[in-house]
Amino acid sequence: MGLVIIFAVVTIFAGYGAFSALKNKNFLGLFFGAASFAVFGWFTVMTLLNHGFPTAH
């Protein structure tokens, strides 16, 4: 469960960085921030779906 939390925090920071770069018209920063947001967001969702929920017995 700790890995999901770490991925989620990185995703939030990448989203904030992408928004800040967009606000400052820094397009290279926007590209890397948005790419990081997409990749880590995908990792967060997939890790949560595969390992985050306890199995039903």
N, C-alpha and C positions, 0 to 999 in steps of 0.2 A: 504494500500500500504506500510505502514511502516513495517509491519511484514515481507513482502517479502524482503525488504532491509536488515532487521536484519538477517533473515535466510541466505541470500546471503553472507553477510559479514562473518558470522560464517562458512559457507561452504568454503569460500576462505581461511580463517585462518586454518581450519582443513586440507585442501589440502596442504597448505604450511607446516603445522606441520608434516603431513605424509611424504612429500618429504624430509623434513629436517631429520626426523627420519630414513628414508631409506638411506640417504647420510651418516649418522653417525652410521649405522648398529645397531640401537636401535629397535629391532623387536617388543618388547612390545609397544613402542610408535608408531611404524608403524601400528600395529594392531588397536590400539585405534584411531589413526588419520584417518586411512582408513575407519574404521567403522563410525566415526563421519562424515567424508566427505560423505559417502554413505547415512546415515540417514538424515543429514541436507540438502544434495543435493536433496533427494527425497521430503522432506518437502518444499523446495524452489520451485521446479517444480510444485508440486501439489497445493501449495498455490497460485502460479502465475496463474495456469490454472483455479482454482476455484474462486479466489477472486481478482486477479490482473488486469484483463482486464475489462473495463467498458462494461456494457451490451449495445447492439445495440437496438435503439428504432425506 
